[in-house]
């Protein structure tokens, strides 16, 4: 019985059944080298690696079987210009020149890929120059004058930009211009008026606008006035002026410009004693007292009469009557100025008078002049620059019916400051 054929043997894997007379034998199978395998007869045969499922070579390579092994050979495929082989080497695919930076598009051009090629187009705002064979910037401001921007058009590479002149700002549409209200930023020191495209500064009354057109400065009315704003003193204040009077003796008139003399004697604002008489002068007052000399009696507040005369000579030389007068003038009086007249009252035909200043004229400010036979006058013939008081005695000798009679006028002459 052939146990090997019938399969009744018990040889395990790796062993080969050999029939013998009346039995069988298990012999070890020979081992095959790498790349070979045993067939059913135990022979080593070559393995076809290229025929197995799952190619041992990478895509793009062909598998070539060899005895006991295999080899990978790159596939060779010829592609036209603008194409390149696919990764598996099986086909030709388009080459994107725009992505691979193989294009020759210049500045201002856009690369567009095409099957097997590419195209260079000009960017927006550029146009192709056939002579220079390049894209050049389009000056939109020249091509569409007055239509793109409301005021100023500025060309930029590939585009344009609108701008506005001073006093305007570009609106949100980027084309039109809106007036800027400069007054919101307080450019003026006082009043501001917005006008189209600009602004104007104004000053309040009493101020003037400086050359910079923005700053207001106070007008010094006292220095710039053509006439006299104030009778005494002008004081400049911001935006206006005020008139002032001397510290004593005057008060401001209702018109606010001229000064009015205060009559201290009338309102009792003097310090004269009961024995003195208050006499008001411009800007002040004087306290005067009148005492009659010996042999005279006071006949009134301002007059002394002679009581008696012992002999004829005394009767002719001593005054029959002494009278006090008060005269007030200002320093700006026009000279020569007649300040006093004296004469007999009543006057008779044949009267004649002699007038002289007997006392108080040491500086020769005063002079006398005979106007007619029975009238004489006293003149101030020198200018008195500063306020000053004088007391002068003016003597009048009256010739009547062969006899001289003397009369004395005592003149208080007060020279005050100019009228305010």
Buried (B, 14 or more C-beta within 10 A) or exposed (E): EEBBEEEEBEBEEEBBBBBEEEEBBBEEEEEBEEBBEBEEEEEBEBBEBBEEEEBEBEEBBBBEBEEBEBBBEEBEBEBEEBBBBBEEBEEBEBBBBBEEEEBEBEEBBBBBBEEBEBBBEBBEBBEBEEEEEBBBBBEBBEEEEEEBBBEBBEBEEBBBBBEBEEBBEBEEEEBBBEBBEBBEEEEBBBBBEBEEBEBBBEBEEBBEBEEEEBBBEBBEBBEEEEEEBBBBBBEBEEBBBBBEBBEEBBEBBEEEBBBBBBBBBEEEEBEBEEEBBBBBBBBBBBBBEBEBEEEBEEEEEBBBBBEEBEEEEEBBEBBBBBBBBBBBBBBEBEEEEEBBEBBBEEBEEEBBBBBEBEEBBEEEBBBBEBBEBBBBBBBBBEEBEEBEEBEBBBBBBBBBEEEEBBBBBBBBBBBBBEBB
